[in-house]
């Protein structure tokens, strides 16, 4: 697996994305779905094993988000993501956001004690990971934490719970997007929450400031 993935963004004219920077309360998910509808066949991400189009990322993240919703997670709830840089990271992140939840990055390279503390302190009930990391994660997470991989995702969403699509419509700028842990003044990591409004403003500002265009690539 490559240490980095390349994220493509199509069309950079300011008018196209103006509605996402006018304080209208739109979210990262709104921007993502807009991009998927505008350029479904465009490449969204690249890694050594191949490429992922926006259409494919849309479909895979939608199925994953429905899987999360089937576990009873609530809007603004936190879901952990314990993955290496890969396509799975892209799918997992958008799957969590589309389920109406905030994602908590749990990097596999973090010391075990730090990961264990973040899991316990955040009280996450669900963690998304990769198949080869399941065994390690089970050693770190509490026994009642649900561990999900892409292998667990149903090919077709057919459960009767509220769908992720319905949740997406309920998302607003003040909903939580992600949680990051800082070192904390006490020496122990401290969780900081970022909402969609703040995250979206950052994305739009960076794209505008650095003139990100359709031929540009961003390393993540």
HELIX and SHEET records of a PDB file:
HELIX    1   1 UNK A   14  UNK A   17  1                                   4    
HELIX    2   2 UNK A   18  UNK A   20  5                                   3    
HELIX    3   3 UNK A   28  UNK A   38  1                                  11    
HELIX    4   4 UNK A   54  UNK A   70  1                                  17    
HELIX    5   5 UNK A   87  UNK A   98  1                                  12    
HELIX    6   6 UNK A  112  UNK A  122  1                                  11    
HELIX    7   7 UNK A  131  UNK A  133  5                                   3    
HELIX    8   8 UNK A  134  UNK A  140  1                                   7    
HELIX    9   9 UNK A  150  UNK A  152  5                                   3    
HELIX   10  10 UNK A  164  UNK A  170  1                                   7    
HELIX   11  11 UNK A  196  UNK A  209  1                                  14    
SHEET    1   A 4 UNK A  50  UNK A  53  0                                        
SHEET    2   A 4 UNK A  43  UNK A  47 -1                                        
SHEET    3   A 4 UNK A   6  UNK A   8 -1                                        
SHEET    4   A 4 UNK A 217  UNK A 219 -1                                        
SHEET    1   B 6 UNK A 146  UNK A 148  0                                        
SHEET    2   B 6 UNK A 126  UNK A 129  1                                        
SHEET    3   B 6 UNK A  78  UNK A  82  1                                        
SHEET    4   B 6 UNK A 102  UNK A 105  1                                        
SHEET    5   B 6 UNK A 176  UNK A 182  1                                        
SHEET    6   B 6 UNK A 190  UNK A 195 -1                                        
END                                                                             
